[in-house]
Amino acid sequence: MTKVALDAALLDAHQRHDGAALVALYAQAADAAEDLDAACFYLTHAYVFALDTGDTRAGDLRARLVAHGREE
C-alpha cells in the first residue's frame, strides 16, 4: 500500500471508529516508516488502540516497543 493510500485508510478507519483496522494500519505504517522514531510513533498508536479494543496483538506491539527502548 502506498503512503497516500495508507494515510487515506487511516483517516477512514478513524472516521469509522474501527479499532481493529487502526491497530493493523498503524502497525503497517510502523513497518513502512523510514526511521526508528517514526516507526515507534506508529507502533505506539497501534499499541494504544490494541489496548483500547482488547486486541490480542497488544503484547506483540508492546514487545516491539520494548525492543526499541520505548517501553519498559
Backbone atoms as SQL, in Angstrom:
CREATE TABLE atoms (id INTEGER PRIMARY KEY, chain TEXT, resi INTEGER, resn TEXT, atom TEXT, x REAL, y REAL, z REAL);
INSERT INTO atoms VALUES
  (1, 'A', 1, 'MET', 'N', 0.851, -1.169, 0.000),
  (2, 'A', 1, 'MET', 'CA', 0.000, 0.000, 0.000),
  (3, 'A', 1, 'MET', 'C', 0.899, 1.236, 0.000),
  (4, 'A', 2, 'THR', 'N', 0.595, 2.192, -0.835),
  (5, 'A', 2, 'THR', 'CA', 1.379, 3.419, -0.872),
  (6, 'A', 2, 'THR', 'C', 1.125, 4.246, 0.384),
  (7, 'A', 3, 'LYS', 'N', 2.025, 5.181, 0.658),
  (8, 'A', 3, 'LYS', 'CA', 1.857, 6.056, 1.825),
  (9, 'A', 3, 'LYS', 'C', 0.566, 6.843, 1.726),
  (10, 'A', 4, 'VAL', 'N', 0.237, 7.326, 0.543),
  (11, 'A', 4, 'VAL', 'CA', -1.003, 8.095, 0.351),
  (12, 'A', 4, 'VAL', 'C', -2.218, 7.207, 0.641),
  (13, 'A', 5, 'ALA', 'N', -2.196, 5.990, 0.148),
  (14, 'A', 5, 'ALA', 'CA', -3.303, 5.067, 0.384),
  (15, 'A', 5, 'ALA', 'C', -3.393, 4.685, 1.866),
  (16, 'A', 6, 'LEU', 'N', -2.240, 4.493, 2.492),
  (17, 'A', 6, 'LEU', 'CA', -2.221, 4.160, 3.914),
  (18, 'A', 6, 'LEU', 'C', -2.775, 5.315, 4.746),
  (19, 'A', 7, 'ASP', 'N', -2.369, 6.538, 4.426),
  (20, 'A', 7, 'ASP', 'CA', -2.898, 7.710, 5.129),
  (21, 'A', 7, 'ASP', 'C', -4.409, 7.815, 4.957),
  (22, 'A', 8, 'ALA', 'N', -4.893, 7.570, 3.759),
  (23, 'A', 8, 'ALA', 'CA', -6.340, 7.624, 3.498),
  (24, 'A', 8, 'ALA', 'C', -7.066, 6.532, 4.283),
  (25, 'A', 9, 'ALA', 'N', -6.478, 5.353, 4.329),
  (26, 'A', 9, 'ALA', 'CA', -7.092, 4.247, 5.067),
  (27, 'A', 9, 'ALA', 'C', -7.128, 4.547, 6.569),
  (28, 'A', 10, 'LEU', 'N', -6.073, 5.168, 7.080),
  (29, 'A', 10, 'LEU', 'CA', -6.048, 5.553, 8.490),
  (30, 'A', 10, 'LEU', 'C', -7.135, 6.580, 8.800),
  (31, 'A', 11, 'LEU', 'N', -7.260, 7.582, 7.951),
  (32, 'A', 11, 'LEU', 'CA', -8.308, 8.590, 8.154),
  (33, 'A', 11, 'LEU', 'C', -9.690, 7.957, 8.128),
  (34, 'A', 12, 'ASP', 'N', -9.892, 7.058, 7.188),
  (35, 'A', 12, 'ASP', 'CA', -11.182, 6.378, 7.075),
  (36, 'A', 12, 'ASP', 'C', -11.473, 5.536, 8.321),
  (37, 'A', 13, 'ALA', 'N', -10.477, 4.812, 8.789),
  (38, 'A', 13, 'ALA', 'CA', -10.656, 3.977, 9.983),
  (39, 'A', 13, 'ALA', 'C', -10.958, 4.840, 11.210),
  (40, 'A', 14, 'HIS', 'N', -10.309, 5.992, 11.298),
  (41, 'A', 14, 'HIS', 'CA', -10.604, 6.912, 12.403),
  (42, 'A', 14, 'HIS', 'C', -12.050, 7.403, 12.319),
  (43, 'A', 15, 'GLN', 'N', -12.485, 7.764, 11.141),
  (44, 'A', 15, 'GLN', 'CA', -13.855, 8.257, 10.966),
  (45, 'A', 15, 'GLN', 'C', -14.881, 7.190, 11.318),
  (46, 'A', 16, 'ARG', 'N', -14.551, 5.934, 11.046),
  (47, 'A', 16, 'ARG', 'CA', -15.467, 4.829, 11.334),
  (48, 'A', 16, 'ARG', 'C', -15.299, 4.282, 12.749),
  (49, 'A', 17, 'HIS', 'N', -14.315, 4.805, 13.491),
  (50, 'A', 17, 'HIS', 'CA', -14.017, 4.316, 14.843),
  (51, 'A', 17, 'HIS', 'C', -13.764, 2.810, 14.827),
  (52, 'A', 18, 'ASP', 'N', -13.002, 2.363, 13.833),
  (53, 'A', 18, 'ASP', 'CA', -12.702, 0.950, 13.634),
  (54, 'A', 18, 'ASP', 'C', -11.365, 0.618, 14.296),
  (55, 'A', 19, 'GLY', 'N', -11.430, 0.260, 15.569),
  (56, 'A', 19, 'GLY', 'CA', -10.225, -0.007, 16.341),
  (57, 'A', 19, 'GLY', 'C', -9.353, -1.106, 15.770),
  (58, 'A', 20, 'ALA', 'N', -9.960, -2.186, 15.315),
  (59, 'A', 20, 'ALA', 'CA', -9.178, -3.298, 14.763),
  (60, 'A', 20, 'ALA', 'C', -8.409, -2.857, 13.519),
  (61, 'A', 21, 'ALA', 'N', -9.064, -2.092, 12.661),
  (62, 'A', 21, 'ALA', 'CA', -8.388, -1.590, 11.462),
  (63, 'A', 21, 'ALA', 'C', -7.268, -0.632, 11.845),
  (64, 'A', 22, 'LEU', 'N', -7.497, 0.199, 12.867),
  (65, 'A', 22, 'LEU', 'CA', -6.468, 1.144, 13.286),
  (66, 'A', 22, 'LEU', 'C', -5.234, 0.421, 13.814),
  (67, 'A', 23, 'VAL', 'N', -5.422, -0.651, 14.554),
  (68, 'A', 23, 'VAL', 'CA', -4.282, -1.434, 15.032),
  (69, 'A', 23, 'VAL', 'C', -3.476, -1.944, 13.837),
  (70, 'A', 24, 'ALA', 'N', -4.152, -2.541, 12.899),
  (71, 'A', 24, 'ALA', 'CA', -3.473, -3.110, 11.733),
  (72, 'A', 24, 'ALA', 'C', -2.804, -2.037, 10.882),
  (73, 'A', 25, 'LEU', 'N', -3.504, -0.941, 10.654),
  (74, 'A', 25, 'LEU', 'CA', -2.959, 0.109, 9.786),
  (75, 'A', 25, 'LEU', 'C', -1.781, 0.831, 10.429),
  (76, 'A', 26, 'TYR', 'N', -1.872, 1.121, 11.725),
  (77, 'A', 26, 'TYR', 'CA', -0.736, 1.762, 12.394),
  (78, 'A', 26, 'TYR', 'C', 0.463, 0.819, 12.452),
  (79, 'A', 27, 'ALA', 'N', 0.233, -0.462, 12.644),
  (80, 'A', 27, 'ALA', 'CA', 1.336, -1.430, 12.617),
  (81, 'A', 27, 'ALA', 'C', 1.958, -1.475, 11.226),
  (82, 'A', 28, 'GLN', 'N', 1.130, -1.418, 10.212),
  (83, 'A', 28, 'GLN', 'CA', 1.633, -1.402, 8.835),
  (84, 'A', 28, 'GLN', 'C', 2.437, -0.128, 8.582),
  (85, 'A', 29, 'ALA', 'N', 1.952, 1.000, 9.085),
  (86, 'A', 29, 'ALA', 'CA', 2.683, 2.259, 8.936),
  (87, 'A', 29, 'ALA', 'C', 4.035, 2.181, 9.644),
  (88, 'A', 30, 'ALA', 'N', 4.076, 1.520, 10.802),
  (89, 'A', 30, 'ALA', 'CA', 5.346, 1.350, 11.521),
  (90, 'A', 30, 'ALA', 'C', 6.325, 0.534, 10.691),
  (91, 'A', 31, 'ASP', 'N', 5.829, -0.509, 10.063),
  (92, 'A', 31, 'ASP', 'CA', 6.692, -1.361, 9.235),
  (93, 'A', 31, 'ASP', 'C', 7.243, -0.605, 8.024),
  (94, 'A', 32, 'ALA', 'N', 6.485, 0.370, 7.538),
  (95, 'A', 32, 'ALA', 'CA', 6.881, 1.122, 6.348),
  (96, 'A', 32, 'ALA', 'C', 7.639, 2.408, 6.678),
  (97, 'A', 33, 'ALA', 'N', 7.747, 2.752, 7.951),
  (98, 'A', 33, 'ALA', 'CA', 8.385, 4.011, 8.341),
  (99, 'A', 33, 'ALA', 'C', 9.853, 4.031, 7.926),
  (100, 'A', 34, 'GLU', 'N', 10.320, 5.231, 7.640),
  (101, 'A', 34, 'GLU', 'CA', 11.690, 5.384, 7.148),
  (102, 'A', 34, 'GLU', 'C', 12.726, 5.530, 8.258),
  (103, 'A', 35, 'ASP', 'N', 12.284, 5.779, 9.491),
  (104, 'A', 35, 'ASP', 'CA', 13.244, 5.865, 10.590),
  (105, 'A', 35, 'ASP', 'C', 12.608, 5.324, 11.870),
  (106, 'A', 36, 'LEU', 'N', 13.444, 5.076, 12.860),
  (107, 'A', 36, 'LEU', 'CA', 13.004, 4.436, 14.091),
  (108, 'A', 36, 'LEU', 'C', 12.005, 5.298, 14.861),
  (109, 'A', 37, 'ASP', 'N', 12.238, 6.605, 14.918),
  (110, 'A', 37, 'ASP', 'CA', 11.308, 7.468, 15.643),
  (111, 'A', 37, 'ASP', 'C', 9.908, 7.406, 15.040),
  (112, 'A', 38, 'ALA', 'N', 9.823, 7.464, 13.733),
  (113, 'A', 38, 'ALA', 'CA', 8.519, 7.378, 13.064),
  (114, 'A', 38, 'ALA', 'C', 7.896, 6.010, 13.302),
  (115, 'A', 39, 'ALA', 'N', 8.691, 4.959, 13.201),
  (116, 'A', 39, 'ALA', 'CA', 8.175, 3.611, 13.419),
  (117, 'A', 39, 'ALA', 'C', 7.601, 3.479, 14.824),
  (118, 'A', 40, 'CYS', 'N', 8.316, 3.994, 15.813),
  (119, 'A', 40, 'CYS', 'CA', 7.841, 3.893, 17.193),
  (120, 'A', 40, 'CYS', 'C', 6.618, 4.775, 17.438),
  (121, 'A', 41, 'PHE', 'N', 6.524, 5.897, 16.757),
  (122, 'A', 41, 'PHE', 'CA', 5.330, 6.735, 16.824),
  (123, 'A', 41, 'PHE', 'C', 4.113, 5.926, 16.384),
  (124, 'A', 42, 'TYR', 'N', 4.226, 5.262, 15.244),
  (125, 'A', 42, 'TYR', 'CA', 3.118, 4.455, 14.731),
  (126, 'A', 42, 'TYR', 'C', 2.858, 3.226, 15.604),
  (127, 'A', 43, 'LEU', 'N', 3.928, 2.601, 16.089),
  (128, 'A', 43, 'LEU', 'CA', 3.752, 1.447, 16.969),
  (129, 'A', 43, 'LEU', 'C', 3.018, 1.831, 18.243),
  (130, 'A', 44, 'THR', 'N', 3.329, 3.002, 18.778),
  (131, 'A', 44, 'THR', 'CA', 2.648, 3.464, 19.982),
  (132, 'A', 44, 'THR', 'C', 1.159, 3.624, 19.732),
  (133, 'A', 45, 'HIS', 'N', 0.814, 4.189, 18.590),
  (134, 'A', 45, 'HIS', 'CA', -0.602, 4.332, 18.250),
  (135, 'A', 45, 'HIS', 'C', -1.270, 2.966, 18.102),
  (136, 'A', 46, 'ALA', 'N', -0.596, 2.058, 17.421),
  (137, 'A', 46, 'ALA', 'CA', -1.149, 0.714, 17.250),
  (138, 'A', 46, 'ALA', 'C', -1.350, 0.054, 18.612),
  (139, 'A', 47, 'TYR', 'N', -0.377, 0.211, 19.492),
  (140, 'A', 47, 'TYR', 'CA', -0.437, -0.382, 20.829),
  (141, 'A', 47, 'TYR', 'C', -1.597, 0.199, 21.636),
  (142, 'A', 48, 'VAL', 'N', -1.755, 1.510, 21.614),
  (143, 'A', 48, 'VAL', 'CA', -2.839, 2.152, 22.358),
  (144, 'A', 48, 'VAL', 'C', -4.198, 1.672, 21.855),
  (145, 'A', 49, 'PHE', 'N', -4.368, 1.618, 20.551),
  (146, 'A', 49, 'PHE', 'CA', -5.647, 1.139, 20.013),
  (147, 'A', 49, 'PHE', 'C', -5.852, -0.342, 20.332),
  (148, 'A', 50, 'ALA', 'N', -4.779, -1.124, 20.347),
  (149, 'A', 50, 'ALA', 'CA', -4.898, -2.540, 20.716),
  (150, 'A', 50, 'ALA', 'C', -5.335, -2.679, 22.167),
  (151, 'A', 51, 'LEU', 'N', -4.749, -1.878, 23.040),
  (152, 'A', 51, 'LEU', 'CA', -5.160, -1.912, 24.450),
  (153, 'A', 51, 'LEU', 'C', -6.608, -1.476, 24.595),
  (154, 'A', 52, 'ASP', 'N', -6.969, -0.431, 23.881),
  (155, 'A', 52, 'ASP', 'CA', -8.319, 0.124, 23.978),
  (156, 'A', 52, 'ASP', 'C', -9.390, -0.860, 23.518),
  (157, 'A', 53, 'THR', 'N', -9.054, -1.672, 22.538),
  (158, 'A', 53, 'THR', 'CA', -10.042, -2.593, 21.973),
  (159, 'A', 53, 'THR', 'C', -9.891, -4.023, 22.476),
  (160, 'A', 54, 'GLY', 'N', -8.904, -4.278, 23.325),
  (161, 'A', 54, 'GLY', 'CA', -8.673, -5.633, 23.804),
  (162, 'A', 54, 'GLY', 'C', -8.093, -6.547, 22.739),
  (163, 'A', 55, 'ASP', 'N', -7.413, -5.969, 21.782),
  (164, 'A', 55, 'ASP', 'CA', -6.844, -6.718, 20.664),
  (165, 'A', 55, 'ASP', 'C', -5.675, -7.573, 21.148),
  (166, 'A', 56, 'THR', 'N', -5.635, -8.800, 20.711),
  (167, 'A', 56, 'THR', 'CA', -4.592, -9.734, 21.143),
  (168, 'A', 56, 'THR', 'C', -3.203, -9.358, 20.634),
  (169, 'A', 57, 'ARG', 'N', -3.124, -8.442, 19.689),
  (170, 'A', 57, 'ARG', 'CA', -1.813, -8.013, 19.163),
  (171, 'A', 57, 'ARG', 'C', -1.088, -7.060, 20.110),
  (172, 'A', 58, 'ALA', 'N', -1.742, -6.628, 21.187),
  (173, 'A', 58, 'ALA', 'CA', -1.134, -5.661, 22.110),
  (174, 'A', 58, 'ALA', 'C', 0.206, -6.154, 22.645),
  (175, 'A', 59, 'GLY', 'N', 0.287, -7.412, 23.010),
  (176, 'A', 59, 'GLY', 'CA', 1.538, -7.959, 23.549),
  (177, 'A', 59, 'GLY', 'C', 2.684, -7.886, 22.564),
  (178, 'A', 60, 'ASP', 'N', 2.422, -8.238, 21.329),
  (179, 'A', 60, 'ASP', 'CA', 3.464, -8.179, 20.299),
  (180, 'A', 60, 'ASP', 'C', 3.887, -6.741, 20.021),
  (181, 'A', 61, 'LEU', 'N', 2.918, -5.835, 19.988),
  (182, 'A', 61, 'LEU', 'CA', 3.239, -4.427, 19.753),
  (183, 'A', 61, 'LEU', 'C', 4.080, -3.873, 20.900),
  (184, 'A', 62, 'ARG', 'N', 3.710, -4.220, 22.128),
  (185, 'A', 62, 'ARG', 'CA', 4.486, -3.778, 23.287),
  (186, 'A', 62, 'ARG', 'C', 5.899, -4.335, 23.220),
  (187, 'A', 63, 'ALA', 'N', 6.039, -5.588, 22.844),
  (188, 'A', 63, 'ALA', 'CA', 7.367, -6.206, 22.739),
  (189, 'A', 63, 'ALA', 'C', 8.237, -5.458, 21.728),
  (190, 'A', 64, 'ARG', 'N', 7.642, -5.021, 20.652),
  (191, 'A', 64, 'ARG', 'CA', 8.390, -4.251, 19.653),
  (192, 'A', 64, 'ARG', 'C', 8.848, -2.917, 20.238),
  (193, 'A', 65, 'LEU', 'N', 7.977, -2.275, 21.006),
  (194, 'A', 65, 'LEU', 'CA', 8.349, -1.012, 21.636),
  (195, 'A', 65, 'LEU', 'C', 9.451, -1.220, 22.665),
  (196, 'A', 66, 'VAL', 'N', 9.346, -2.290, 23.447),
  (197, 'A', 66, 'VAL', 'CA', 10.387, -2.605, 24.433),
  (198, 'A', 66, 'VAL', 'C', 11.718, -2.838, 23.728),
  (199, 'A', 67, 'ALA', 'N', 11.710, -3.564, 22.632),
  (200, 'A', 67, 'ALA', 'CA', 12.930, -3.856, 21.896),
  (201, 'A', 67, 'ALA', 'C', 13.634, -2.593, 21.409),
  (202, 'A', 68, 'HIS', 'N', 12.869, -1.534, 21.217),
  (203, 'A', 68, 'HIS', 'CA', 13.434, -0.266, 20.757),
  (204, 'A', 68, 'HIS', 'C', 13.636, 0.721, 21.903),
  (205, 'A', 69, 'GLY', 'N', 13.491, 0.249, 23.145),
  (206, 'A', 69, 'GLY', 'CA', 13.724, 1.090, 24.300),
  (207, 'A', 69, 'GLY', 'C', 12.658, 2.156, 24.520),
  (208, 'A', 70, 'ARG', 'N', 11.454, 1.925, 23.980),
  (209, 'A', 70, 'ARG', 'CA', 10.396, 2.921, 24.089),
  (210, 'A', 70, 'ARG', 'C', 9.354, 2.567, 25.138),
  (211, 'A', 71, 'GLU', 'N', 9.498, 1.409, 25.721),
  (212, 'A', 71, 'GLU', 'CA', 8.560, 0.928, 26.742),
  (213, 'A', 71, 'GLU', 'C', 9.340, 0.040, 27.675),
  (214, 'A', 72, 'GLU', 'N', 8.993, 0.061, 28.939),
  (215, 'A', 72, 'GLU', 'CA', 9.713, -0.789, 29.897),
  (216, 'A', 72, 'GLU', 'C', 8.850, -1.925, 30.346);
